[in-house]
């Protein structure tokens, strides 16, 4: 299974993913490149900025809006 397929499967199963989840769960280091690959395949993604409750660090959670057209 390719990294793009792993991210897509995760998005479909869980609704969203972060760069940290992609790295820890799947070993994906080029996360934003894989998101670009998904967009190039026709998938629409939405990024939502969040702030960690404890550390205050900001991060982006990505959601699958819809599939290829």
C-alpha positions as CSV (number, residue, x, y, z in Angstrom):
1,X,0.0,0.0,0.0
2,X,1.4,3.4,-1.0
3,X,1.6,6.3,1.5
4,X,-1.1,8.1,-0.4
5,X,-3.4,5.0,0.0
6,X,-2.6,4.8,3.7
7,X,-3.5,8.5,4.2
8,X,-6.7,8.1,2.2
9,X,-7.7,5.0,4.1
10,X,-7.1,6.8,7.4
11,X,-9.2,9.8,6.3
12,X,-12.0,7.5,5.2
13,X,-11.9,5.5,8.5
14,X,-11.3,8.4,10.9
15,X,-12.5,11.5,9.2
16,X,-9.2,13.5,9.6
17,X,-5.5,13.3,10.0
18,X,-2.6,15.4,11.2
19,X,1.1,15.4,10.2
20,X,2.0,13.9,13.5
21,X,-0.5,11.0,13.1
22,X,0.8,10.3,9.6
23,X,4.4,10.2,10.9
24,X,3.8,8.1,14.1
25,X,1.2,5.7,12.6
26,X,2.6,5.2,9.1
27,X,6.1,6.6,9.1
28,X,5.2,9.2,6.5
29,X,7.8,12.0,6.5
30,X,6.7,13.9,3.4
31,X,3.2,14.4,4.6
32,X,2.5,17.6,2.7
33,X,3.8,16.1,-0.5
34,X,1.4,13.2,-0.1
35,X,-1.5,15.7,0.5
36,X,-0.5,17.4,-2.8
37,X,-0.5,13.9,-4.5
38,X,-4.1,13.4,-3.2
39,X,-5.1,16.8,-4.5
40,X,-3.5,16.0,-7.9
41,X,-5.7,12.8,-8.0
42,X,-8.8,15.0,-7.6
43,X,-9.4,14.8,-3.8
44,X,-10.5,17.9,-2.0
45,X,-9.0,18.4,1.5
46,X,-9.7,21.1,4.1
47,X,-7.2,22.1,6.7
48,X,-8.3,23.4,10.1
49,X,-5.9,25.1,12.5
50,X,-6.1,23.8,16.0
51,X,-4.2,24.5,19.3
52,X,-3.0,21.7,21.5
53,X,-4.8,22.0,24.9
54,X,-1.7,21.4,27.0
55,X,1.2,22.9,25.1
56,X,-0.6,25.6,23.2
57,X,1.2,24.5,20.0
58,X,-0.7,25.1,16.8
59,X,-1.2,22.3,14.2
60,X,-3.4,21.6,11.2
61,X,-6.0,18.8,11.1
62,X,-6.9,17.8,7.5
63,X,-10.3,16.6,6.5
64,X,-11.4,14.8,3.3
65,X,-14.1,17.0,1.6
66,X,-14.8,14.8,-1.4
67,X,-13.3,12.4,-3.9
68,X,-12.1,12.7,-7.4
69,X,-14.4,14.2,-10.0
